[in-house]
Every structure is written in C-alpha cells, then in structure tokens.
Amino acid sequence: MSVIQIQDSTIDITPLSAETALRLPFVDIGISAGFPSPALDFTELSIDLNKYLIKNKPSTFCGFVKGHSMKNVGIFDGDILIIDKSLEPINNKIAVCFIDGEFTLKRIRIEKKQCWLLAENEDYKPIKVTEENDFIIWGIITFSIKSF
C-alpha cells in the first residue's frame, strides 16, 4: 500500500485484486427510494462486485478519502474511491491529480484549452493549471463507496 498526500490530508492507495469472485445476493426488482412498493416474490440472483466495480484490473486502485473538498457531490471523508488510471481525463470527470508535488481530488474542467481543478465545496478555490505547473491526472474516479 502506498500513501498519497492530498493537500491537507492523505489518501491510502492500494491496487485491487479481482482474482476471486466476490458474489453477493442481489435483488433485481429495484428497491424503492420513494414510496414503499409491495413486497413481491423475487428470484434471488447474485452480483460479482469485482466484475461490477473493476473494469480495467491492471490499472485500477482504491483509496480512502481524507478531507472534505468534494462533499457537495457526495464524496466524504472515509469513503473508498475506485480509481482507474486507464480512463481518458475528459471534462467534468472527478480525478486524482498530481500538481506541483501534491495530490488532490478534484473535478476536471476544460475550457478553451485551459484546465481547472474544481472542488465541490465552496470553502476551496478553483486551481488554474498553467504550463508552469508540474501536472498529471493520475486517475479517474469510477465509484465512491460509503458506509453508514
């Protein structure tokens, strides 16, 4: 496991292993988040979380979030991130970025050949990426897993 500095905090990064199936019971009828629906008989299926969460195994890592800069999109301190380094960094994706010797978790905004790193928390200012910055997009966030 390696540790990546994320501005005022850290994210612990580790490669994921999908060597074995991680099958859990899966209810396919949908679970109402509005009005309760009648309990119908259903066929119990299973879902393999490794296949569902990991699309590009050699380039997929996970890390725990430390900090609050992405709270307005539901990414909170303690969440587990699934990070895919093989995905194309396109406008509006949320990414782990390396800028001037530090890692940060931000939304990528590309406007007129200009790249910005945006927090999803009004307490953090946008970061304008310039040619003078040492900058790389390390990986794109594909999932955020939380516990309640």
C-alpha positions in Angstrom: 0.0 0.0 0.0 1.3 3.5 -0.8 0.2 6.8 0.7 -0.6 9.8 -1.5 -0.6 13.3 0.0 -3.9 15.0 -0.8 -3.3 18.7 0.1 -4.2 18.9 3.8 -4.7 15.2 4.1 -3.8 11.8 2.7 -5.4 9.0 0.6 -4.1 5.5 1.2 -3.9 3.9 -2.3 -3.7 0.2 -2.9 -4.1 -2.0 -6.1 -7.3 -4.0 -6.2 -7.3 -7.8 -6.6 -10.1 -9.3 -8.7 -8.5 -12.8 -8.6 -11.5 -14.3 -7.0 -15.2 -13.7 -7.4 -16.9 -11.6 -4.8 -20.5 -12.8 -5.2 -23.3 -11.4 -3.0 -27.0 -11.9 -3.2 -28.7 -9.3 -5.5 -32.3 -8.3 -5.6 -33.1 -7.3 -9.2 -36.6 -5.8 -8.7 -35.3 -2.4 -7.6 -35.5 -1.0 -4.1 -37.9 2.0 -3.9 -36.3 5.2 -2.6 -39.7 6.9 -2.8 -43.0 5.3 -1.8 -42.8 1.8 -0.5 -43.7 -0.8 -3.1 -45.4 -4.1 -2.3 -43.1 -6.9 -1.4 -43.2 -9.2 -4.4 -41.7 -12.6 -4.7 -38.4 -12.3 -6.5 -35.7 -14.6 -7.8 -32.6 -14.1 -5.8 -29.6 -13.5 -8.1 -26.0 -12.8 -7.3 -23.7 -10.0 -8.3 -19.9 -10.2 -8.6 -18.7 -6.9 -7.1 -15.2 -7.4 -8.6 -16.7 -7.5 -12.1 -19.1 -4.7 -11.4 -16.5 -2.3 -9.8 -13.3 -3.2 -11.7 -13.4 -2.7 -15.5 -9.6 -2.4 -16.1 -8.0 -4.6 -13.4 -4.3 -3.8 -14.1 -4.9 0.0 -13.8 -7.5 0.1 -11.0 -6.7 1.1 -7.5 -8.7 2.1 -4.4 -8.1 4.7 -1.8 -9.8 6.1 1.3 -10.8 9.8 1.1 -9.4 12.1 3.7 -10.8 15.6 3.6 -14.0 17.5 2.6 -13.3 19.2 -0.7 -15.7 17.1 -2.6 -18.6 17.0 -0.1 -21.1 18.7 -2.5 -21.1 15.7 -4.8 -21.4 13.2 -2.0 -17.7 12.2 -1.6 -16.9 12.4 2.1 -14.0 11.7 4.4 -13.7 8.0 4.9 -15.3 7.0 1.6 -13.5 4.4 -0.5 -12.7 5.5 -4.1 -12.3 3.2 -7.0 -9.7 4.9 -9.3 -9.0 3.8 -12.9 -5.7 5.1 -14.3 -6.5 3.9 -17.9 -9.6 6.2 -18.4 -9.3 9.3 -20.6 -9.4 12.5 -18.5 -12.3 14.4 -20.0 -14.2 17.5 -19.0 -16.3 17.2 -15.8 -14.8 13.9 -14.6 -13.6 13.6 -11.0 -9.9 12.7 -10.7 -6.9 12.2 -8.5 -4.5 14.8 -9.9 -0.8 15.5 -9.1 0.1 19.2 -9.2 3.4 20.7 -8.1 4.4 17.8 -5.8 1.0 17.3 -4.2 -2.0 15.0 -5.0 -5.5 16.4 -4.9 -9.0 15.0 -5.6 -10.9 17.4 -7.9 -13.3 17.8 -10.8 -11.6 18.5 -14.1 -12.9 21.5 -16.0 -11.6 22.1 -19.5 -12.5 25.4 -21.1 -10.9 26.9 -24.3 -7.7 24.8 -23.9 -7.5 25.8 -20.2 -7.7 23.2 -17.4 -9.1 24.0 -14.0 -9.3 21.7 -10.9 -12.6 22.4 -9.1 -13.5 21.4 -5.6 -17.1 20.6 -4.8 -17.1 22.6 -1.6 -17.4 26.4 -1.5 -14.6 26.7 1.0 -12.0 25.7 -1.6 -10.9 27.9 -4.5 -10.5 26.6 -8.1 -7.0 25.7 -9.2 -5.9 27.0 -12.6 -3.4 24.7 -14.2 -0.8 26.5 -16.2 2.3 25.5 -18.3 4.4 26.3 -15.2 2.7 23.6 -13.1 4.1 20.1 -12.8 0.8 18.4 -13.5 -0.6 15.0 -14.3 -4.1 13.4 -14.0 -3.2 10.3 -12.1 -6.6 8.5 -12.4 -10.3 8.9 -12.9 -12.8 8.1 -10.1 -15.3 5.4 -11.2 -17.0 4.7 -7.8 -17.2 6.1 -4.3 -18.2 3.6 -1.7 -19.5 4.8 1.7 -20.6 3.2 4.9 -23.4 4.3 7.1 
